[in-house]
Amino acid sequence: MALTVVDVSGPTSRGSPTRLRTADAKCWVVGVQVAQQHMTVAQRCQRLRGGRSRSYTRLMIQQTAEARGRVMIRPWRIGLVVESSSGEQVREAISNLSSVWGGRFMPIFDIGTPLDQLERLARQFDVDSLYADVVEGPLADFLTKPGLAWGGRGPYGPFGREGGLRTGLLPVRSFIDAATDLVLPTWEPGDAADLVFAATWGLADKLGVALSVEGSGPRTVAYPHVIAPAGAGGSLIGTLAAGALHIRPEPRAYLDGFSGVCVTRPDHPSDVVEFWNMRTYGTSLSAVPAEGSEDLVRFILARALPGAVTAGATTDAKRVLTVWGFERASTETAAAIQDMARRRGLTVRSAASGDWPRFVFQGLRTPFTRPIRADFRPEARWIDVDLPTLPIRDEPDSYFP
């Protein structure tokens, strides 16, 4: 079954919302519980001996609770725990996250992170679960902690599937059909910038959708042609863009200046993980390889140069391009970034690779909402509510849509 999170919000006479468990073991309803008393007056007639009767009144008081607010369906967000120094594991993580709805908003954590720090990261990114494919020892016990656990491994993990039964996160292919204008950039196997491209556009290894090399539906295009009008135009570019359909990160003023360029080293997969996690907030960030050619850097930044923000006082304000890890860039890469910034009237502002603010994740919004109201007994362990409908494509081999 595809897992989603159900958020319900609304006013409460008690000043704070209560948390109620729904019938779905993987969904929570955060709603409003207001106790009410209903009084019923019942007339009763008792027949007495001798044919006489006596009437009396019985008062019956029953306490009920009410939940009301607005329900929203959004992706269930996991934090994927892998060995961030392994290019193979990082690529597999990107491939998995590219295949599910909202994957680009899900962080990747290093498996060697101390457990107390890993818990802080889970709270910072506000994930619903943490998941590692193969673990043992203290980490295995930690991943069963209430509020962070994902129940199941292998075919029952977030990316698993048992026969025709969906057991994990909602796949991107549920929103894609033959008419979806989706362009998937391709590049040569073993390309030095492989991980940068993968983190930028996503991977189609596990997309599960028929692809063509021409037409208007889902198709592949060699990456140098992606920016050409005939190659992409107004299409969705990459599986990560497809996975972000119908999702909008909550706008926050403190994120307005959190954009720019991240320089990543080809032999340091952890650099790509850092870029990936910075971009989960939904701001405009691009990654470039530290030792990429000038043409490659220009290509990556050609579609849009992120990070054009105003800095300084009103009298000396200037537009800047923040570059994280600028010290990693080769002479050729640094010159290309400087040149492109200068052409757009921007001043490059260098920032240390790890010197980015650790914001608390601001949350996601989707258009799949509806108002709810439900009466229930206060001692009930769950309530039934009508959920919004997702515009997903039915799959003939799935027991549940």
Buried (B, 14 or more C-beta within 10 A) or exposed (E): BBBBBBBBBBEBEEEEBBEBEBEBEBBBBBBBBBEEEEEEEEEEEEEEEEEEEEEEEEEEEEEBBBBBBBBBBBBBBBBBBBBBBBBEBBBBBBBBBBBBBBBBBBBBBBBEBEEEEBBEBBEBBBBBBBBBBEBEEEBEEBBEEEEBEBEBBEEBBBBBBEEEBBBBBBBBBBBBEEEBBBBBBBBEEEBBBBBBBBBBBBBBBBBBBEBEEEEEBBBBBEBEBBBEEEBBEEBBBBBBBBBBBBBEBEEBEEBEBBBBBBBBBBEBBBBBBBBBBBBBBBBBBBBBBBBBBBEBBBBBBEEEBBBBBEEEEEEEEEBBBBBBBBEBBBEBBBEBBBEBBEEEEBEBBBBEBEEBEEBEBBEBBBEBBEEBEBEBEEEEEEBEBEBBEBEBEEBEEBEEB
